[in-house]
Amino acid sequence: PRGAGRGGLDEQGRPRQTQRMKAGELQRLIEQQQKAVYTDDPLSDDYYCLKMSEKHVQNQAALQRMAQQRSRPTDLLAEMGALLADDWSAAAAARRGPLSQDHISGLAGDQLPIKGQTVQAKIAKKRQAWHSEHKVLGRSVKSDLKKPRELIAQHGGSIGGTAQTFQSQLWMLRGILGKIAEKLIDIDDVHQVMEAKVAAARNFHAGSMAYTEAEKVVTGLQQKQVLLCDQLGQLVGFPSLVDEGTGAYDAEREVELVGGWDALFFLIWTPKGRALILRAIPCLLRPHQRAILKTFCTNCAYFVCRNPDGQDEDPVDDEEAKLDLLAATIFGEEFRQVRDMGFITECLGLTHGVFKQNPAVLSVFVHIPAGQEVIRTLLTHGKQLSGDSSVTEDAKRRWNSESDNFYSMMKVAVSNLEREATA
């Protein structure tokens, strides 16, 4: 309109008064038009602002991690030496900085923007309310574009060599990994429903009909979760543990991989497979989990050290190096849950045997952050558990002997690295 000036705004950025509409009327008109694009979701209203804030925090955290994780092998050796000598203060001072799940994702939990935290809490609350209201597992059986129903099942031969394609190792790997991913989704669905039911049961009086009904539902969900976790263990390569009739299993049973290490290596040789197996470890039943922790110690180079020659890999920019850090972190989280001193000593002995047979692997492990975290987890948790009064003297003696041998081997490896660096 005429008289509005350049851009129709005054020096303060407000609409100028025109010959036909006053400034206040223009402002109210603009506000009414913008109401259509406003929502109650901060993530939708301020999406780009939140993403820019997250990116800034990620960059700052990446720079800080790079400074903390560039620790030398001698730093790790000094830390473990002080630890085994019961000098906890010196061990803490020698440590450059711990690794954590939040650091691996690039955004620490306490550094999230306030709006981002509000959005995540809001989404979680809506999801629990939806599960509680509809009483379903969060997935429908109807088909969609990404997962259509099978209308015609083709059997026998095929045209153009398609049968050979479907029988190839790569196609079999894709099928197994797809089933593992689906099983993880099912386990998460049952877990979400169970959390919603438990939260709803807290509002009922104990002994009431509603409380009894909720207790039955939670018990059924727990049994379903155990069955799903057992099926997940079978997909990873372990035998079944659950009795089909009673739904119970022996938590102290010792199991091994049905197809041996080669079958599990077939699953983790791709980044996607390794990520799915790592995601599955916390969901496994106790015997399966203990068995895969021992397998991790026996074949630690394949879980963590993807490139024995890549001693200068960057844990911030390299995606596969991030996966190495994720493997070390998940191993540490699950390994610290074990309270059996004999099992801890056995795992340290298995790792010691690997490094003794292949000193080059130990040289890489004491250099890269993921390998340092695995060594730190093994020695720190064992040392803490050895101070427990419930541990027998014989178990403590075996642990001390194994840890001393492991530390002596570390000293030799670090001295060789220092000699090569100065040569």
GITASUL-V133577 format. One record per backbone hydrogen bond with DSSP energy under -0.5 kcal/mol. CO is the residue of the C=O (numbers start at 1). NH is the residue of the N-H. E is the energy in kcal/mol with one decimal. If there is no record, write none. Layout:
co = (CO;CO)
nh = (NH;NH)
e = (E;E)
//
This chain:
co = (1;2;5;6;8;10;14;21;22;23;24;25;26;27;28;29;30;31;33;34;34;35;40;41;41;42;44;46;47;48;49;50;51;52;53;54;55;56;57;58;59;60;61;62;63;64;65;66;69;72;72;73;74;75;76;77;78;79;80;81;82;83;86;87;88;89;90;91;100;101;102;102;103;108;109;113;114;115;116;117;118;119;120;121;122;123;124;125;126;127;128;129;130;131;131;147;149;152;159;161;162;163;165;168;169;170;171;172;173;174;175;176;177;178;179;180;181;182;183;184;185;186;187;188;189;190;191;192;193;194;195;196;197;198;200;201;205;208;209;210;211;212;213;214;215;216;217;218;219;220;221;222;223;224;225;226;227;228;229;230;231;232;233;233;237;243;248;249;250;253;256;257;259;260;260;261;262;263;264;264;265;270;271;272;273;274;275;276;277;278;280;280;281;285;286;287;288;289;290;291;292;293;294;295;297;299;299;300;300;304;307;309;310;313;314;317;318;319;320;321;322;323;324;325;326;327;328;329;330;331;332;334;335;339;340;341;342;343;344;345;346;347;348;349;350;351;352;353;354;358;358;359;360;361;362;364;364;368;369;370;371;372;373;374;375;376;377;378;379;380;381;382;383;384;385;388;392;393;394;395;396;397;398;399;400;401;402;403;404;405;406;407;408;409;410;411;412;413;414;415;416;417;418;419)
nh = (4;19;8;9;16;13;10;18;26;27;28;29;30;31;32;33;34;35;36;37;38;38;42;44;45;46;47;50;51;52;53;54;55;56;57;58;59;60;61;62;63;64;65;66;67;68;69;70;71;75;76;77;78;79;80;81;82;83;84;85;87;86;88;91;92;93;94;95;104;105;106;107;106;111;112;117;118;119;120;121;122;123;124;125;126;127;128;129;130;131;132;133;134;135;136;144;151;154;162;165;166;167;168;172;173;174;175;176;177;178;179;180;181;182;183;184;185;186;187;188;189;190;191;192;193;194;195;196;197;198;199;200;201;202;203;204;208;212;213;214;215;216;217;218;219;220;221;222;223;224;225;226;227;228;229;230;231;232;233;234;235;236;237;238;258;247;243;251;253;255;239;260;263;263;264;265;266;267;267;268;269;274;275;276;277;278;279;280;281;282;283;284;284;289;290;291;292;293;294;295;296;297;298;299;300;302;303;304;305;306;310;311;313;315;318;319;322;323;324;325;326;327;328;329;330;331;332;333;334;335;336;337;338;341;344;345;346;347;348;349;350;351;352;353;354;355;356;357;358;361;362;363;364;365;366;367;368;372;373;374;375;376;377;378;379;380;381;382;383;384;385;386;387;387;388;391;396;397;398;399;400;401;402;403;404;405;406;407;408;409;410;411;412;413;414;415;416;417;418;419;420;421;422;423)
e = (-1.5;-0.9;-1.0;-1.1;-2.0;-1.6;-2.6;-2.4;-2.2;-2.2;-2.3;-2.1;-2.4;-2.4;-2.2;-2.0;-2.1;-1.1;-0.7;-1.2;-0.5;-0.7;-0.7;-0.8;-2.0;-2.8;-0.6;-2.5;-2.5;-2.3;-2.1;-2.6;-2.5;-2.2;-2.2;-2.6;-2.3;-2.2;-2.6;-2.4;-2.2;-2.0;-2.5;-2.4;-1.5;-1.9;-3.2;-0.7;-1.4;-0.9;-1.4;-2.3;-2.4;-2.3;-2.6;-2.2;-2.1;-2.0;-2.5;-1.1;-2.9;-1.7;-1.0;-1.8;-2.3;-1.9;-1.8;-0.9;-1.7;-1.7;-0.6;-1.1;-0.7;-1.3;-1.0;-2.1;-2.1;-2.3;-2.3;-2.4;-2.2;-2.6;-2.3;-2.1;-2.4;-2.3;-2.2;-2.3;-2.4;-2.4;-2.4;-2.2;-2.4;-1.8;-0.5;-0.8;-0.8;-0.6;-0.8;-1.1;-2.2;-1.2;-1.2;-2.2;-2.6;-2.2;-2.0;-2.4;-2.6;-2.0;-2.0;-2.3;-2.3;-2.2;-2.3;-2.2;-1.9;-2.3;-2.4;-2.1;-2.3;-2.4;-2.1;-2.3;-2.4;-2.5;-2.2;-2.2;-2.5;-2.5;-2.4;-2.1;-2.3;-1.0;-1.3;-1.5;-2.0;-2.4;-2.4;-2.3;-2.2;-2.0;-2.0;-2.4;-2.2;-2.3;-2.2;-2.3;-2.1;-2.1;-2.4;-2.2;-2.0;-2.3;-2.6;-2.0;-2.1;-2.2;-2.0;-1.8;-1.8;-1.8;-1.4;-2.6;-3.1;-2.8;-2.8;-0.7;-1.2;-0.5;-0.6;-0.5;-0.6;-0.7;-1.0;-2.8;-1.7;-0.6;-1.0;-1.5;-0.9;-2.5;-2.4;-2.2;-2.4;-2.3;-2.1;-1.6;-1.2;-0.6;-1.0;-0.7;-1.2;-2.9;-2.6;-1.9;-2.1;-1.9;-1.8;-2.0;-2.2;-2.0;-2.2;-2.1;-0.8;-1.2;-1.0;-2.5;-0.8;-1.5;-1.9;-1.7;-1.2;-0.6;-2.0;-0.6;-1.8;-1.7;-1.7;-2.1;-2.3;-2.4;-2.3;-2.3;-2.7;-2.3;-2.0;-2.5;-2.3;-2.6;-1.9;-0.9;-1.3;-0.7;-2.0;-2.4;-2.1;-2.4;-2.2;-2.2;-2.3;-2.3;-2.4;-2.2;-1.8;-2.3;-2.2;-1.9;-1.9;-1.2;-1.0;-2.1;-1.5;-2.5;-2.2;-1.3;-2.5;-2.1;-2.0;-1.7;-2.2;-2.6;-2.4;-2.3;-2.2;-2.6;-2.1;-1.4;-2.2;-2.4;-2.4;-1.9;-0.6;-0.8;-1.7;-1.2;-2.0;-2.3;-2.1;-2.2;-2.7;-2.2;-2.3;-2.9;-2.1;-1.9;-2.2;-2.5;-2.2;-1.9;-1.9;-2.2;-1.7;-2.1;-2.7;-2.3;-2.0;-1.9;-2.5;-2.1;-2.2;-2.1;-1.7;-1.0)
//
